Amino acid sequence: MTDKETETRGRAEFHVGRKIGAELFKLVREGKLTKDEYAAKLSSLTPDQLLGAREVIQTILRVGGALNRIQDGTAPINLDLEPDPSGYFDRTCPSTACGAYFKISWEDWKSKNFKELHCPICRHRADHNLFDTPTQREHVQFRGQKLVETELARALPGISFEVAPLDHPIPRDLAVKIERILERATECEACGCRYAALTYPFFCPACGHRSSPSAFEMEIKTVRQALQAIPTLRTALAQSIGQQEAENFIKRNMIELNFRSLVGAFQSAAEARFLSLPNPAGVAARKNAFQNLIESSDLWKRVTGRDFPSMLLAAEWQELQRLFQQRHKFDHTGGIVDQDYLAKTGDTTYEVGDRIVVTEATVERLTFLVSKLMAELLK
């Protein structure tokens, strides 16, 4: 046999030994092979096979050691999660029925040592780790992969590992300019936690406390600022994504969002105000009663002697009921008109199957009406 043939045969035996070594190690780990049987199997191998078996077993042990360092925290992961320029930390509700984005002050996030969080929109309560945003989860996945890559490279020098780039140096999920226009920032009067959301935040994420009527003033201010910013934003968006796309974005994410948020803000503030009233008769409000103007007006009259129609002009009261019904359709039918809407409002501008049109003027009008009514409720 020539030297080349001997070398070729030795390499083949070496690779056979690698396969045998991997299989033997697996059998030992599974308890299907005793240590004595394992030693006997190794001793029966040819010298080249034994070299291959030992190499693969040592490799497995080194990889196992690397993974153990990751698991026990000896090799810590570097996440690089940081606050945004305003000093807030992105969060998102883990409830599939909600999924709302919100933020918590970075200082509060670090100092309050959260165990659980409440979604400020739906009040879903869960472990704080479940509130990571999709981008943050992707960032953590990338950092975890990079850690595995680093530890394996240390365990197996000379072997190259490369992880596909998913990195986001500072994870962000919201368009900053639009976010600053729409963002509602507030501070919980119960625990002092500072937080913000893109729609009216009903609850404190730290303690779950319901927002007070004072937060309603912040909502009105934010909506008015958003309306004032629309012309400038419309021009900027048209230049970057086109006129039609800009109009669609503003309609859905500026006009309709603020329209819906105003009703939610009134509901929460009016209910909080109602619960603060002297109530000798013990009149109770069912959950979400203040979504219904007729029902909440009746509750108010039973406790105070005044109803909502007496606080507004007759035309204003009719208009407010119609706008509340329109918001109800956005929540339950995507804004599509049905017979129930026509029966409750008498609105002759729509037919069944039409989609309700909300304009900047609609939002301005709703802002005026809920502000006027809330001012009366606070007297």
C-alpha positions as CSV (number, residue, x, y, z in Angstrom):
1,M,0.0,0.0,0.0
2,T,1.4,3.4,-1.0
3,D,1.8,6.3,1.4
4,K,-1.0,8.1,-0.3
5,E,-3.3,5.1,0.0
6,T,-2.4,4.8,3.7
7,E,-3.1,8.5,4.2
8,T,-6.5,8.2,2.5
9,R,-7.4,5.2,4.5
10,G,-6.3,6.9,7.7
11,R,-8.6,9.9,7.0
12,A,-11.5,7.6,6.2
13,E,-10.9,5.8,9.5
14,F,-10.7,9.1,11.4
15,H,-14.1,10.2,10.1
16,V,-15.6,6.8,10.9
17,G,-14.2,7.3,14.4
18,R,-15.9,10.7,14.7
19,K,-19.3,9.2,13.9
20,I,-18.7,6.4,16.4
21,G,-17.5,8.8,19.1
22,A,-20.6,11.0,18.7
23,E,-22.9,7.9,18.9
24,L,-21.1,6.5,21.9
25,F,-21.3,9.9,23.7
26,K,-25.1,10.1,23.0
27,L,-25.7,6.6,24.4
28,V,-23.8,7.4,27.6
29,R,-25.8,10.6,28.0
30,E,-29.1,8.7,27.5
31,G,-28.0,6.1,30.1
32,K,-28.0,3.3,27.4
33,L,-24.3,2.6,27.8
34,T,-22.3,2.2,31.0
35,K,-18.9,3.8,31.4
36,D,-17.2,0.4,31.3
37,E,-19.0,-0.5,28.1
38,Y,-18.1,2.9,26.7
39,A,-14.4,2.3,27.5
40,A,-14.5,-1.1,26.0
41,K,-16.0,0.2,22.8
42,L,-13.3,2.9,22.5
43,S,-10.5,0.3,23.1
44,S,-11.8,-1.8,20.2
45,L,-11.3,1.0,17.7
46,T,-8.4,1.3,15.4
47,P,-5.8,4.1,16.2
48,D,-7.2,6.4,13.5
49,Q,-10.8,5.7,14.6
50,L,-9.8,6.4,18.2
51,L,-8.3,9.8,17.3
52,G,-11.6,10.8,15.5
53,A,-13.7,9.6,18.4
54,R,-11.7,11.5,21.0
55,E,-11.8,14.7,18.9
56,V,-15.5,14.7,18.5
57,I,-16.1,13.9,22.2
58,Q,-13.8,16.7,23.3
59,T,-15.6,19.1,20.9
60,I,-18.9,18.1,22.4
61,L,-17.6,18.7,25.9
62,R,-16.2,22.1,25.0
63,V,-19.5,23.1,23.4
64,G,-21.3,21.8,26.5
65,G,-19.1,23.9,28.6
66,A,-19.8,27.0,26.5
67,L,-23.5,26.5,26.7
68,N,-23.3,26.0,30.5
69,R,-21.5,29.3,30.8
70,I,-24.3,31.0,29.0
71,Q,-27.0,29.2,31.1
72,D,-25.5,29.9,34.5
73,G,-24.7,33.6,33.6
74,T,-20.9,33.2,33.7
75,A,-21.0,34.6,30.1
76,P,-23.5,37.5,30.5
77,I,-25.4,38.9,27.5
78,N,-25.1,42.5,26.5
79,L,-28.5,43.8,25.4
80,D,-27.8,47.6,25.0
81,L,-31.4,48.5,25.7
82,E,-31.6,52.2,26.2
83,P,-34.3,55.0,26.6
84,D,-35.4,57.2,23.7
85,P,-34.2,60.8,23.4
86,S,-37.1,61.9,25.7
87,G,-36.0,59.5,28.4
88,Y,-38.8,56.9,27.9
89,F,-38.6,53.1,27.4
90,D,-40.7,51.4,24.8
91,R,-43.2,48.7,25.9
92,T,-46.1,46.9,24.2
93,C,-49.2,45.1,25.6
94,P,-48.8,41.3,25.3
95,S,-52.5,40.8,25.0
96,T,-53.4,39.7,21.5
97,A,-56.7,41.6,21.8
98,C,-54.8,44.9,22.5
99,G,-51.2,45.1,21.5
100,A,-51.0,48.8,22.4
101,Y,-47.6,50.6,22.4
102,F,-46.7,52.7,25.4
103,K,-43.7,54.0,27.2
104,I,-42.4,54.3,30.8
105,S,-39.9,56.8,32.1
106,W,-36.5,55.2,32.0
107,E,-35.7,56.5,35.5
108,D,-38.9,55.0,36.8
109,W,-38.2,51.7,35.0
110,K,-34.8,51.4,36.7
111,S,-35.9,52.6,40.2
112,K,-39.2,51.0,40.7
113,N,-38.0,47.4,40.1
114,F,-41.1,46.3,38.3
115,K,-42.3,42.7,38.7
116,E,-45.6,43.1,36.8
117,L,-47.0,45.8,34.5
118,H,-50.5,46.9,33.6
119,C,-51.3,47.9,30.0
120,P,-52.4,51.6,30.2
121,I,-55.0,51.0,27.5
122,C,-56.7,47.7,28.4
123,R,-55.3,47.1,31.9
124,H,-54.0,43.6,31.0
125,R,-51.6,42.5,33.8
126,A,-48.6,40.3,33.2
127,D,-44.9,39.7,34.0
128,H,-42.9,42.8,33.0
129,N,-40.7,40.7,30.6
130,L,-43.7,40.0,28.5
131,F,-44.1,43.6,27.6
132,D,-41.0,43.7,25.3
133,T,-41.7,45.2,21.9
134,P,-41.1,43.1,18.7
135,T,-38.0,45.0,17.9
136,Q,-36.6,44.5,21.4
137,R,-37.3,40.8,21.2
138,E,-35.5,40.7,17.9
139,H,-32.6,42.6,19.4
140,V,-32.4,40.1,22.4
141,Q,-32.5,37.2,19.9
142,F,-29.6,38.7,18.0
143,R,-27.6,39.3,21.1
144,G,-28.2,35.8,22.3
145,Q,-27.0,34.4,19.0
146,K,-23.9,36.6,19.2
147,L,-23.2,35.3,22.7
148,V,-23.5,31.7,21.5
149,E,-21.2,32.5,18.6
150,T,-18.6,34.1,20.9
151,E,-18.6,31.2,23.3
152,L,-18.4,28.5,20.6
153,A,-15.6,30.4,18.9
154,R,-13.7,30.4,22.3
155,A,-14.4,26.7,22.8
156,L,-13.5,25.7,19.2
157,P,-10.7,27.9,18.1
158,G,-10.1,27.9,14.4
159,I,-13.7,27.3,13.5
160,S,-15.6,30.3,12.1
161,F,-19.2,31.2,13.2
162,E,-21.3,34.0,11.9
163,V,-24.8,35.1,12.9
164,A,-27.1,36.9,10.5
165,P,-27.3,40.6,11.4
166,L,-30.6,41.4,13.2
167,D,-29.0,44.1,15.5
168,H,-30.7,47.4,16.4
169,P,-28.2,49.5,18.3
170,I,-31.1,51.4,20.0
171,P,-34.3,49.5,19.6
172,R,-37.2,51.7,18.3
173,D,-40.7,50.7,17.1
174,L,-42.3,54.1,16.5
175,A,-41.7,56.8,14.0
176,V,-40.2,59.5,16.2
177,K,-41.6,62.6,14.6
178,I,-45.2,61.3,14.4
179,E,-44.8,59.8,17.9
180,R,-43.9,63.1,19.4
181,I,-47.1,64.7,17.9
182,L,-49.4,61.9,19.1
183,E,-47.8,61.0,22.4
184,R,-49.8,61.5,25.6
185,A,-47.4,61.8,28.5
186,T,-48.7,61.8,32.0
187,E,-47.8,61.0,35.7
188,C,-49.8,58.7,38.0
189,E,-51.2,60.7,40.9
190,A,-51.2,57.4,43.0
191,C,-47.6,56.2,42.6
192,G,-45.8,58.9,40.6
193,C,-44.9,56.7,37.6
194,R,-44.4,58.7,34.4
195,Y,-45.7,57.1,31.2
196,A,-46.9,57.9,27.7
197,A,-49.0,56.3,25.0
198,L,-50.2,57.1,21.5
199,T,-53.8,57.0,22.6
200,Y,-55.4,58.1,25.8
201,P,-53.9,56.1,28.7
202,F,-56.6,54.9,31.0
203,F,-54.4,53.2,33.6
204,C,-51.0,53.5,35.2
205,P,-48.7,50.7,34.0
206,A,-47.0,50.5,37.4
207,C,-50.0,50.3,39.8
208,G,-53.1,50.1,37.5
209,H,-54.6,53.3,39.0
210,R,-57.3,54.7,36.7
211,S,-56.4,58.1,35.2
212,S,-58.3,61.1,36.7
213,P,-60.3,63.9,35.1
214,S,-57.1,66.0,35.2
215,A,-55.7,63.7,32.5
216,F,-58.6,64.6,30.3
217,E,-57.2,68.1,30.0
218,M,-53.9,66.6,28.7
219,E,-55.9,64.6,26.1
220,I,-57.7,67.7,24.8
221,K,-54.3,69.6,24.6
222,T,-52.7,66.7,22.7
223,V,-55.5,66.3,20.2
224,R,-55.4,70.1,19.4
225,Q,-51.7,70.0,19.0
226,A,-52.1,67.0,16.6
227,L,-54.7,68.8,14.5
228,Q,-52.4,71.9,14.3
229,A,-49.5,69.7,13.1
230,I,-51.5,67.9,10.3
231,P,-50.8,70.5,7.5
232,T,-47.0,70.4,8.1
233,L,-47.0,66.6,8.5
234,R,-49.1,66.1,5.4
235,T,-46.6,68.0,3.3
236,A,-43.6,66.1,4.7
237,L,-45.2,62.7,4.2
238,A,-46.3,63.6,0.7
239,Q,-42.7,64.3,-0.2
240,S,-41.5,61.0,1.2
241,I,-44.2,58.5,0.5
242,G,-46.6,60.2,-2.0
243,Q,-49.8,62.2,-1.7
244,Q,-52.3,59.4,-1.6
245,E,-50.3,57.4,1.0
246,A,-49.8,60.5,3.1
247,E,-53.6,61.2,3.1
248,N,-54.3,57.6,4.0
249,F,-51.8,57.7,6.9
250,I,-53.1,60.9,8.3
251,K,-56.7,59.8,8.0
252,R,-56.1,56.5,9.9
253,N,-53.3,57.4,12.3
254,M,-54.0,61.1,13.1
255,I,-57.7,61.9,12.5
256,E,-59.5,58.6,13.2
257,L,-57.2,57.7,16.1
258,N,-57.8,61.1,17.8
259,F,-61.5,60.8,17.2
260,R,-61.7,57.5,18.9
261,S,-59.3,58.5,21.7
262,L,-61.4,61.5,22.6
263,V,-64.5,59.4,23.4
264,G,-62.3,57.0,25.5
265,A,-60.8,59.9,27.4
266,F,-64.3,61.4,28.2
267,Q,-65.5,58.0,29.3
268,S,-62.7,57.4,31.7
269,A,-62.7,61.0,33.1
270,A,-66.5,61.1,33.5
271,E,-66.6,57.8,35.3
272,A,-63.7,58.9,37.6
273,R,-65.6,62.1,38.4
274,F,-68.9,60.2,39.0
275,L,-67.1,57.9,41.5
276,S,-65.9,61.0,43.4
277,L,-69.4,62.5,43.8
278,P,-71.3,62.4,47.1
279,N,-73.7,59.5,46.6
280,P,-76.0,59.0,49.6
281,A,-78.3,56.7,47.6
282,G,-75.4,54.4,46.6
283,V,-76.2,54.6,42.9
284,A,-73.9,52.1,41.1
285,A,-72.6,52.3,37.5
286,R,-72.1,49.1,35.6
287,K,-68.8,48.5,33.8
288,N,-68.4,50.8,30.7
289,A,-71.7,52.6,31.5
290,F,-70.1,55.9,30.5
291,Q,-69.6,54.6,26.9
292,N,-73.4,55.1,26.6
293,L,-74.4,58.8,26.9
294,I,-78.1,58.0,27.7
295,E,-77.2,55.6,30.5
296,S,-74.5,57.8,32.0
297,S,-76.8,60.9,31.8
298,D,-79.4,59.0,33.7
299,L,-76.8,57.9,36.4
300,W,-75.7,61.5,36.7
301,K,-79.2,62.8,37.2
302,R,-80.0,60.2,39.8
303,V,-77.0,61.4,41.9
304,T,-76.9,65.1,41.2
305,G,-80.3,66.0,39.8
306,R,-78.8,67.2,36.5
307,D,-78.6,65.3,33.2
308,F,-76.4,65.8,30.2
309,P,-79.0,67.4,27.9
310,S,-79.4,70.2,30.5
311,M,-75.7,71.0,30.2
312,L,-75.7,71.4,26.4
313,L,-77.8,73.0,23.7
314,A,-80.4,70.7,22.2
315,A,-78.5,70.6,18.9
316,E,-75.2,69.9,20.7
317,W,-76.7,67.1,22.6
318,Q,-78.0,65.4,19.4
319,E,-74.7,66.0,17.7
320,L,-72.7,64.5,20.5
321,Q,-74.9,61.4,20.6
322,R,-74.3,60.9,16.8
323,L,-70.5,61.3,17.2
324,F,-70.4,58.8,20.0
325,Q,-72.4,56.3,17.9
326,Q,-69.9,56.8,15.1
327,R,-67.0,56.1,17.4
328,H,-68.9,52.9,18.5
329,K,-69.0,51.8,14.9
330,F,-65.3,52.3,14.5
331,D,-64.7,50.0,17.5
332,H,-67.1,47.3,16.4
333,T,-67.6,47.4,12.7
334,G,-64.5,49.2,11.4
335,G,-66.6,52.3,10.8
336,I,-69.1,50.6,8.5
337,V,-72.7,51.9,8.9
338,D,-75.4,49.3,9.8
339,Q,-79.1,49.6,10.5
340,D,-78.5,49.9,14.2
341,Y,-76.5,53.1,13.7
342,L,-79.2,54.6,11.4
343,A,-81.9,53.7,13.9
344,K,-80.1,55.3,16.8
345,T,-79.0,58.5,15.1
346,G,-81.4,59.2,12.3
347,D,-78.4,60.2,10.2
348,T,-79.6,60.5,6.6
349,T,-76.1,61.2,5.2
350,Y,-75.2,57.5,5.2
351,E,-76.7,54.2,4.0
352,V,-76.1,50.7,5.3
353,G,-72.7,49.6,4.1
354,D,-71.1,53.0,3.8
355,R,-68.0,53.8,5.8
356,I,-68.2,56.8,8.2
357,V,-66.0,59.7,7.1
358,V,-64.2,61.5,9.9
359,T,-62.4,64.8,9.1
360,E,-60.3,67.3,11.0
361,A,-63.4,69.3,11.4
362,T,-65.2,66.3,13.0
363,V,-62.4,65.9,15.5
364,E,-62.4,69.6,16.3
365,R,-66.2,69.5,16.9
366,L,-66.0,66.5,19.1
367,T,-63.2,68.2,21.1
368,F,-65.4,71.2,21.7
369,L,-68.4,69.2,22.8
370,V,-66.7,66.8,25.2
371,S,-64.7,69.7,26.7
372,K,-67.9,71.6,27.3
373,L,-69.7,68.7,28.8
374,M,-66.7,67.8,31.0
375,A,-66.5,71.4,32.3
376,E,-70.1,71.0,33.4
377,L,-69.5,67.7,35.1
378,L,-66.6,69.1,37.1
379,K,-68.7,72.0,38.5
